[in-house]
């Protein structure tokens, strides 16, 4: 409305909801016997990141929905912990040395042919981190299921300070080994974490009393000894 016969690109739930609902209807029509969680997984797994301007995993997920792919895929990827899980959620974590946790991606093949995929990390962003994949190549048997273990490793030294919001994000890309595997449809699973490095620094001060009191503040870093500074408080208490 308001553009005549020209196109309009608008972002928001008012635009996204009817489009995704339509994609869900088409995906259900293509896979009438699938469970609801598999329908959702097919839609999320087949999103296209490059279809989102200024793409970022925390806001864009796997990207722009692709009904031609969600209706074609026979393999879906889900994650542990929740019935409708389609992402690797490592949550918020505070740590002193390093964060290291492993989760699994389950690949289910509803088709009548085995499907072979290559597994790799993509679109890594945020605080420096390493993603270890249990497999870089996987065969999902017809009407079967297999798992891929994913371990996220974040050193505390590179997690960043508490002066700003930090995140660790990216995608696990599951790409068909050939055009005949899963009809050439690739799958994506996002991963996300909010890190916060903990320090061993603490401060203690002596008692303050009277007018214009002064005391000593001792700042202790358990890894590097302590420092003492004179603290002068002006005013009447």
Secondary structure, 3 states (H helix, E strand, C coil): CCCCCCCCCCCCHHHHHHHHHHHHHHHHHHCCCCCHHHHHHHHHHCCEHHHCCCCCHHHHCCCECCHHHHCCCCEEEEECCCCCCCEEEEEEEEECCEEEEEEEEEEEECCCCCEEEEEEEEEEEECCCEEEECCCEEEECCCCEEEEEEEEEEEHHHCCCCCCCCCEEEEEEEEECCCCHHHHCCEEEEEEEEEEECCCEEEEECCCCCECCEEEEEEEECCCEEEEEEEECCCEC
